[in-house]
Amino acid sequence: MSRRRDVRRLVAAAVALLAATGRADDVPLVSGEIVIADRGGSGIAGALYRLPPGGMPRPIATSEPLGMPSGVAVDRDGTLVVADARADEPGRIVRVDPATGAVVPLASGWPLITPFGVALEESGDVLVADLDAGSRLDFPRGSLAGTGALYRIPRATGVPALLSLDCCRWNAAALTSTPTGELAVVDLGFRVFEGDGALTLVDPTTGVQRAIATSIQLLDPSGIVAEPTGTLLVTEATNPQVGNAAILAVEPHTGTVTTLATGHPIADPRGIAIDATGDLIVADSAARAIYRITRPDRHLEVLATTPLFSPWGVAIAP
């Protein structure tokens, strides 16, 4: 009996260790589970995390290292599509199995330079917002140039096809489908010390763009998601501009901007998603935290902090 108890203890300890380190195969995502793309930094490697309802973040032990994962979406088969920017070479789009950690490249390198945002179409095609397709970038392996762009990666071919060039003037950082079928794209802006971010609507077939004239100047908008009503929910960071970081609601036809949440602890909100109840899930890079903002009372609840370092992208399993 004593020996059996010892075996049970060892097994329990092993399971706990594997769960804590993320070294064992995990289980598939459950409905409502949050997935976080953490860019890392200061010697901390970029990583993906799972945050189950009522639980703590645990890393996904990917089969190969990631660079700076910035955007993430959950596909219909439960796998993750990740925009993985890299510091010393062009970025890539990868598919990650959240249970096994297996990484499969979908598109890597040219024409992608700094893929930052991803979204999935009903067809299963992947839409990509590329930050720097318009800026000259010098890497140890060579120089690349282009203009901020949107790409579509068809599920059938896996080859990026240009959808819209010169998108959002400079830095296309994130995108989402809207109820009208248009794509809403967020632009970080270029004059980072002044703040000149913007929102643009893009026709998903022709790539034709239509700027949204917002009622106030956006400083450093970063993440975007559309409500069923068509209202756009946008994360507004301010670093390094002077201003208040906030979560904004933007009416796309009139450009009217309403502040939903601001003030402590919101510091540098980046990724945003809507859960099944209509509450907002926000990734805050500077605060190293994931928040829930309940609707309609706008109560902010911190869901997770440690071990996150620079959480940027966020998605929710359906």
SULSULTA-V442480 format. One line per field, one symbol per residue. ss: DSSP state (H for helix, E for strand, - for the rest). A space follows every 10 residues. Layout:
ss = ???
This chain:
ss = -HHHHHHHHH HHHHHHHHHH H--------- ---EEEEE-- E--E--EEEE E------EE- -------EEE EEEE-----E EEEEE----- -EEEEE---- --EEEEEE-- ----EEEEEE -----EEEEE ------EEE- -EEE----EE EEE------E EEEE------ -EEEEEE--- --EEEEE--- ------EEEE EE------EE EE-----E-E EEEEEE---- -EEEEEE--- -----EEEEE ------EEEE EE------EE EEEE-----E EEEE----EE EEE------E EEEE------ EEEEEE--
